[in-house]
Amino acid sequence: MPISRRSLLKAAAAMPALSLPGLVRAESQSTLRFIPVIDLAFVDPIYSTAQVSRNHGFMVYDTLYGMSSSLQVSPQMLSGHAISSDQLQWDLGLRDGLFWHDGERVLARDCVASIRRWAARDGFGGELMDATVELSAADDRTIRFLLKRPFPLLPQALGKAAINACFMMPERLASQDPFKPLTEVIGSGPFRYLADERVQGARNAYARFERYQPRADGKPDWTAGPKIVHYDRVVWTTTPDAGTGVAALQTGEQDWQETTPHDLLPVIKAAGDIETRVLDPRGYACMLRLNHLQPPFDKPAIRRALLGAIDQSAFMTAVAGTDPAFQVSPIGYFAPDTPMASNVGLDVFRGPRNYDKVKADLKAAGYNGEKIVLLVPTNSLAQKPLGEIAVDSLRKAGMNVEYAGLDFAVVLQRQLKKDPIGQGGWSAAVGNWQGIDWLNPAGNTNIRGEGKVAGWYASTKMGELRSQWLAASELAEQQRVCREIQAVAFEEIPYIPIGLYKQPTAYRKAITGILDGTAVFWNVRPA
């Protein structure tokens, strides 16, 4: 008789603690055992837009500014900054006691090189560099920006926790090509990466960096304030599926699971010794990425016609279940319940889907049955069900869809290909981003319209509107511009928003101090 996942977990929960190896119990006092949502495919968080790479980045690297769970930024590696009266010169001062993991002192020229490498990959960073006449190291501890025009959002750009965060690296690494992934990991953050302990697809390990000096002021709050480490080691163990991870959490083999399946929450809560909570109320915004270079999605009319096939609620139910506390739809191009979000254009997602009409609209727009290759990461807890709903929706709309189920790392690589699908290219892909990645038009790389990110959406109009937003000094004006940006997005369709879900994390009551935001590993300690 087949055994259900739920039954297996109940059996695992009933195992007596004495059956666990003594070594596991002893190690738990000095080692934090964590289950990431997916394996760490790339250790370079500037090259990769994967959330797991960003989380790894915050362990190993540090940032000039930190961000609190209320999205406020404050100095982190910096002692502070000084701004000239005309706001065209910013001097950022490094605080004392900063060292790289190889023992060298952190110098301003390292940070200058790091900012340049980050800005080549990040939209917000690109905006900052466009406003900069000169970026230099005035001395070993002073980073100097000379600007063409005031850029009051400079701390927000350098301190954002969203992808890509501006991580500091030694100059010799930061000077390398930002479009090629680094393999050497040297930072100045609270943990050292133990590359010799990596087991691809299964394990990554970190050790406390003994020379790291936390800030002396403030309180720990996401990536801001003192980063105080209470464990000697943190070990990330990638499990074959989320259910296996839950079972390991129940038996005490693991301490913390980053993302926990919504359908298993009742089982976990019944165990009694495990806590669950949503770390970030801004949730995860999901998208159907469309390749603007290849037929049929090179035609805006076809992209618009496809909107009628999208039932955001169906996508979110597939990921988060039916509990409305864990899903939000319809959504647009900014994270719901954040200042730039609006209802502009959302009526297209309301009401029942009429697939006969969508088929007619697609034909009128020029769709002639071309094959569509849809990339789906089958080892992703969230993206796999998103992909299943996507392929079903497109087929109901009469599209000729090939479901390309691949490993997450392979999807990341393949999305970079601009070739026709007959030469290994692709047509569409599902993806999820944290809501913090969709806060504004500078940070949401997918609507920038520069033709630089996968999908290669290019739009002069969007660039002009983004410039207006950056120049706006009042919130009301910023919001007005963002309403216009969303209207343009629903005309040009850089990608299709498919809903937002809120993701619980789960951890044993034997640990405490987990901060709100993303998974960070300072402040966490034995209860």
C-alpha positions in Angstrom: 0.0 0.0 0.0 1.5 3.4 -0.9 2.4 5.7 2.0 1.3 9.3 1.7 3.7 12.2 2.5 1.5 13.2 5.4 1.6 9.7 6.9 5.3 9.6 6.6 5.7 12.9 8.4 3.4 11.8 11.2 5.5 8.7 11.7 8.7 10.7 11.7 7.3 13.0 14.3 6.5 10.0 16.6 10.2 8.9 16.6 11.7 9.1 20.1 14.5 11.7 20.6 16.8 9.0 21.9 16.9 7.4 18.5 18.9 10.3 17.2 22.7 10.0 17.1 24.3 11.7 20.1 26.6 13.5 17.8 23.6 15.3 16.3 22.4 16.4 19.7 25.8 17.7 20.8 26.5 19.5 17.5 23.2 21.4 17.7 24.6 23.5 20.5 27.3 25.0 18.2 25.9 24.4 14.8 22.7 25.8 13.3 21.3 23.4 10.8 19.3 25.0 8.0 17.3 23.8 5.0 17.4 26.3 2.1 14.6 26.4 -0.4 16.9 25.2 -3.1 20.6 24.4 -3.7 23.1 27.2 -4.0 24.0 27.0 -7.7 26.0 30.2 -7.8 28.1 31.6 -4.9 28.4 35.0 -6.6 25.4 37.1 -5.5 26.2 39.9 -8.0 26.1 37.6 -11.0 23.1 35.6 -9.9 19.5 36.9 -9.3 18.6 33.8 -7.3 17.3 34.4 -3.8 19.4 31.6 -2.4 22.5 33.4 -3.8 21.4 36.7 -2.1 20.8 34.9 1.2 24.3 33.3 0.9 25.6 36.8 0.1 24.4 38.3 3.3 26.2 35.6 5.3 29.5 36.1 3.7 29.6 39.7 2.5 28.6 42.9 4.1 26.9 46.1 2.8 27.7 49.7 3.3 24.1 50.4 4.5 21.7 47.9 6.1 17.9 47.7 5.7 15.4 47.2 8.5 12.2 45.1 8.2 10.3 48.5 7.9 12.5 49.2 4.8 14.5 52.0 6.5 18.3 52.1 5.7 21.1 53.0 8.0 24.9 52.8 8.0 26.3 49.2 8.3 29.9 49.0 7.2 29.9 52.8 7.4 30.4 55.0 10.4 28.3 57.6 8.5 28.3 59.9 5.6 28.7 63.6 4.9 26.8 65.5 2.1 27.8 68.8 0.6 25.4 71.7 0.8 24.6 71.4 -3.0 24.1 67.6 -2.5 26.6 66.8 -5.2 29.3 65.3 -3.1 28.8 62.4 -0.7 31.7 61.1 1.5 31.0 57.7 3.0 33.3 56.8 5.9 34.2 53.2 6.7 34.0 52.3 10.3 36.9 50.8 12.2 37.7 47.1 12.5 36.7 45.8 9.1 38.7 42.9 7.7 38.3 40.5 4.7 38.2 36.8 5.5 41.8 36.5 4.1 43.0 38.8 6.9 43.5 42.0 4.8 41.9 45.3 5.9 38.8 46.5 4.1 39.8 49.7 2.1 37.8 52.3 0.3 39.2 51.2 -3.0 37.8 47.7 -2.5 34.4 49.3 -2.0 34.7 51.5 -5.1 35.4 48.4 -7.2 32.5 46.5 -5.6 30.1 49.3 -6.3 31.1 49.5 -9.9 30.7 45.7 -10.4 27.3 45.7 -8.7 26.1 48.7 -10.7 26.9 46.9 -13.9 24.3 44.3 -13.0 21.7 46.2 -10.9 19.2 48.7 -12.3 19.2 50.9 -9.2 23.0 50.8 -9.2 23.0 51.8 -12.9 20.8 54.8 -12.1 23.2 55.9 -9.4 26.2 55.6 -11.7 24.4 57.5 -14.4 24.1 60.4 -11.9 27.8 60.1 -10.9 30.6 62.1 -12.4 33.3 60.4 -10.3 33.4 57.6 -7.8 36.8 57.3 -6.0 38.6 56.4 -2.8 39.5 59.8 -1.3 41.6 57.9 1.2 41.7 54.4 2.7 38.5 55.0 4.7 36.5 57.4 2.5 34.4 56.5 -0.5 33.5 59.7 -2.5 30.7 60.2 -5.0 30.8 63.4 -7.1 27.4 63.7 -8.7 26.0 65.4 -11.8 22.7 66.0 -10.0 21.3 65.3 -6.5 20.6 61.6 -5.9 18.9 61.5 -2.4 18.2 57.8 -2.8 21.9 56.9 -2.7 21.7 55.1 0.7 18.6 53.2 -0.5 20.4 52.0 -3.6 23.5 50.9 -1.7 21.6 49.4 1.2 18.7 47.6 -0.4 18.2 44.0 0.7 16.5 43.2 -2.6 18.3 41.5 -5.5 20.9 42.5 -6.4 22.2 43.8 -3.1 25.4 45.8 -3.1 27.8 43.4 -1.5 31.4 44.5 -0.8 34.3 42.3 -2.1 38.1 42.7 -2.2 39.2 44.8 -5.1 41.0 41.8 -6.8 37.6 40.0 -7.0 35.4 43.0 -7.6 37.5 44.1 -10.6 36.6 41.0 -12.5 33.9 40.7 -15.2 30.4 41.2 -13.6 28.9 39.0 -16.3 31.0 36.0 -15.4 30.4 34.3 -12.0 33.1 34.4 -9.4 34.0 31.1 -7.8 36.2 32.4 -5.0 34.3 33.6 -2.0 36.0 36.2 0.2 33.9 38.7 2.1 34.0 40.7 5.3 30.6 39.5 6.7 29.9 37.6 9.9 30.5 34.1 8.3 33.2 32.5 6.2 32.2 30.2 3.4 33.8 26.8 3.7 34.2 25.9 0.1 36.0 22.6 0.8 32.9 21.3 2.6 30.5 22.0 -0.3 28.7 19.0 -1.7 26.9 20.0 -4.9 23.2 19.6 -4.6 23.3 18.7 -0.9 25.4 20.8 1.4 27.0 24.2 2.0 28.8 25.2 5.2 29.8 28.4 7.0 31.9 29.2 10.0 31.8 32.2 12.3 34.3 34.9 11.2 36.1 35.6 14.4 37.4 39.0 13.4 34.0 40.3 12.5 33.1 43.3 14.6 29.3 44.0 14.8 28.1 47.6 14.9 28.1 49.0 18.5 24.9 50.9 18.0 21.3 50.1 17.1 19.4 46.8 17.4 19.4 43.8 15.1 16.7 44.3 12.5 17.0 42.3 9.2 20.3 43.5 7.6 20.6 46.6 9.8 22.1 47.0 13.2 24.6 44.7 15.1 25.1 41.4 13.4 25.9 39.2 16.4 26.6 35.5 15.7 25.8 32.9 18.3 26.7 29.7 16.5 30.2 28.6 15.4 28.9 27.0 12.3 25.9 27.1 10.0 25.2 24.1 7.7 22.8 24.4 4.8 21.4 21.0 3.8 19.5 20.8 0.6 16.7 18.1 0.8 15.3 16.3 -2.2 11.8 17.8 -1.5 10.2 20.0 1.1 8.4 17.1 2.7 11.7 15.4 3.5 12.8 18.6 5.0 9.8 18.8 7.3 10.4 15.3 8.5 14.0 16.2 9.3 12.7 19.2 11.3 10.3 17.0 13.2 12.9 14.5 14.2 15.3 17.2 15.3 17.9 16.5 12.6 17.4 20.0 11.3 16.7 23.3 13.2 15.1 25.6 10.6 13.4 25.1 7.2 13.4 28.3 5.0 10.2 27.5 3.2 7.5 25.1 4.4 4.7 23.7 2.2 1.4 25.3 3.1 -0.4 22.0 3.0 1.8 20.6 5.7 1.3 23.4 8.2 -1.4 21.5 10.2 1.0 18.5 10.6 3.8 20.8 11.7 1.6 22.7 14.2 0.4 19.4 15.7 3.9 18.4 16.5 4.0 21.1 19.2 7.7 21.8 19.3 7.9 23.7 16.0 7.1 27.3 15.3 5.8 28.6 12.0 5.5 32.2 10.8 5.7 34.5 7.8 9.0 36.5 8.0 8.1 39.0 5.3 4.5 40.2 4.9 5.4 41.6 1.5 5.5 38.0 0.3 6.6 36.5 -3.0 5.5 38.1 -6.3 5.3 35.7 -9.2 5.6 36.2 -12.9 5.3 34.5 -16.3 8.4 35.7 -18.0 8.1 36.2 -21.8 10.9 36.2 -24.3 10.6 39.4 -26.4 13.2 38.3 -28.9 11.6 35.2 -30.2 8.2 34.5 -31.8 5.4 34.5 -30.8 6.0 36.8 -27.8 8.0 39.3 -29.8 4.6 40.7 -30.8 3.1 43.0 -28.1 -0.5 42.2 -29.3 0.1 38.5 -28.6 1.5 39.3 -25.1 -1.6 41.4 -24.4 -4.0 38.8 -25.7 -2.5 36.2 -23.4 -3.6 38.2 -20.3 -7.1 36.8 -20.7 -5.8 33.3 -20.1 -4.3 34.2 -16.7 -6.2 33.3 -13.5 -3.9 34.6 -10.8 -6.0 33.0 -8.1 -5.4 29.5 -9.7 -1.6 30.1 -9.7 -1.6 31.2 -6.1 -3.8 28.3 -4.9 -1.4 25.9 -6.6 1.4 27.3 -4.5 -0.2 28.4 -1.2 -3.5 26.5 -0.9 -6.9 28.0 -0.4 -6.3 30.0 2.8 -6.7 33.7 1.7 -4.2 34.7 4.5 -1.4 33.3 2.3 -2.3 34.7 -1.2 -3.0 38.0 -2.9 -4.6 38.5 -6.3 -4.9 40.4 -8.6 -1.6 42.1 -8.5 0.2 44.4 -10.9 3.8 45.4 -11.4 4.5 46.6 -7.8 4.2 44.6 -4.6 0.7 44.9 -3.1 0.3 47.1 0.0 3.5 49.0 -0.7 3.6 52.7 -1.6 4.0 52.4 -5.4 1.2 49.7 -5.9 -2.1 50.7 -7.6 -5.2 49.1 -9.2 -4.3 50.4 -12.7 -5.0 47.7 -15.3 -6.0 45.0 -12.8 -9.5 44.6 -14.2 -8.0 42.3 -16.9 -7.5 39.7 -14.3 -10.9 39.9 -12.7 -13.8 37.6 -13.5 -13.9 34.2 -15.1 -11.6 33.3 -17.9 -13.0 33.0 -21.4 -10.6 30.8 -23.3 -12.6 30.8 -26.6 -12.2 34.6 -26.6 -8.5 34.3 -25.8 -8.0 31.9 -28.7 -9.7 34.3 -31.0 -7.7 37.3 -29.7 -4.5 35.4 -30.1 -5.3 34.5 -33.6 -6.2 38.0 -34.4 -2.9 39.2 -32.9 -1.0 36.9 -35.2 -0.4 33.7 -33.3 -0.1 30.9 -35.8 0.5 27.9 -33.6 4.3 28.4 -33.1 5.8 26.1 -30.5 6.3 27.7 -27.1 9.0 26.2 -24.8 8.1 26.9 -21.2 10.9 26.6 -18.7 9.9 25.2 -15.3 12.3 24.5 -12.4 11.0 21.1 -11.2 13.1 21.1 -8.0 11.5 24.4 -6.8 8.8 24.2 -4.2 6.9 27.2 -5.6 8.0 27.4 -9.3 7.0 23.8 -10.2 3.3 24.3 -9.4 3.4 27.7 -11.1 4.8 26.0 -14.2 2.0 23.4 -14.1 -0.7 26.0 -14.0 1.1 28.1 -16.7 1.3 25.2 -19.2 -2.4 24.3 -18.5 -3.5 27.9 -19.0 -1.5 28.3 -22.3 -2.8 25.1 -23.7 -6.4 26.1 -22.8 -5.7 29.2 -24.8 -4.9 27.1 -27.8 -1.1 27.5 -27.7 1.3 24.8 -28.7 3.3 24.4 -25.5 6.3 22.2 -24.7 6.8 21.8 -21.0 10.6 21.9 -20.3 11.0 20.6 -16.7 14.6 21.3 -15.7 16.8 21.7 -12.7 16.7 25.2 -11.2 20.3 25.9 -12.0 19.8 24.7 -15.6 16.8 27.1 -16.0 18.9 30.0 -14.7 21.5 29.3 -17.4 19.1 28.6 -20.2 17.2 31.9 -19.6 20.4 33.7 -20.6 20.3 32.2 -24.1 19.0 34.5 -26.9 18.9 31.7 -29.5 15.7 30.6 -31.3 14.0 27.6 -29.6 15.3 25.3 -32.3 18.8 26.1 -31.1 18.2 25.6 -27.4 16.3 28.8 -26.7 13.1 29.3 -24.9 9.8 31.2 -25.1 8.5 31.6 -21.5 9.4 30.8 -17.9 7.9 31.0 -14.5 9.6 32.8 -11.6 9.1 34.2 -8.2 10.6 37.3 -6.6 10.3 38.6 -3.1 7.9 41.5 -2.8 10.9 43.7 -1.9 12.2 43.2 -5.4 9.1 44.9 -6.8 9.0 47.9 -4.6 9.7 50.6 -7.2 10.7 51.1 -10.8 14.4 51.4 -10.1 14.6 48.2 -8.2 12.2 46.0 -10.3 14.7 45.0 -12.9 12.1 43.3 -15.0 10.2 46.5 -15.9 13.2 48.8 -16.5 13.0 48.4 -20.3 16.7 48.4 -21.0 16.7 45.0 -22.7 19.4 43.7 -20.4 17.6 41.0 -18.3 16.2 37.6 -19.4 13.1 38.4 -21.5 15.0 41.4 -23.0 12.1 43.8 -22.7 13.1 47.2 -24.2 11.1 50.4 -23.9 12.2 54.0 -24.3 8.9 55.1 -22.8 9.6 53.1 -19.6 13.0 54.6 -19.3 11.6 58.2 -19.5 9.0 57.4 -16.8 11.7 55.9 -14.5 13.7 59.1 -14.8 10.6 61.1 -13.8 10.2 58.9 -10.8 13.8 59.3 -9.7 13.5 63.1 -10.0 10.2 63.2 -8.0 10.8 64.6 -4.5 7.2 64.0 -3.2 5.6 60.7 -2.5 2.4 61.7 -4.3 4.3 62.5 -7.5 6.2 59.2 -7.3 2.9 57.4 -7.0 1.4 59.3 -10.0 4.4 58.2 -12.1 4.1 54.6 -11.0 0.4 54.5 -12.0 1.5 55.6 -15.4 4.3 53.1 -15.4 1.8 50.3 -14.6 -0.5 51.5 -17.4 2.4 51.3 -19.9 3.4 47.9 -18.6 -0.1 46.6 -19.3 0.3 47.9 -22.8 3.8 46.6 -23.5 3.7 43.5 -21.2 7.3 43.2 -20.0 6.1 40.0 -18.3 2.8 38.8 -16.8 2.2 39.1 -13.1 0.6 35.9 -11.8 -0.1 36.7 -8.1 1.6 37.0 -4.7 1.8 34.4 -1.9 3.1 34.6 1.6 5.5 32.0 2.6 5.8 30.5 6.1 9.1 29.4 7.6 9.3 26.7 10.2 11.9 26.2 13.0 12.2 24.2 16.2 11.4 25.9 19.5 14.9 25.0 20.5 16.1 28.1 18.6 15.1 31.7 19.0 16.0 35.2 17.6 15.1 34.7 14.0 14.6 38.2 12.5 11.9 39.3 10.2 12.7 39.8 6.5 14.7 37.2 4.6 16.6 34.3 6.2 19.6 35.8 8.0 21.7 34.0 10.5 22.9 36.5 13.1 20.9 37.0 16.3 19.7 33.4 16.0 20.6 31.5 19.1 19.7 28.5 21.3 16.4 29.1 23.2 
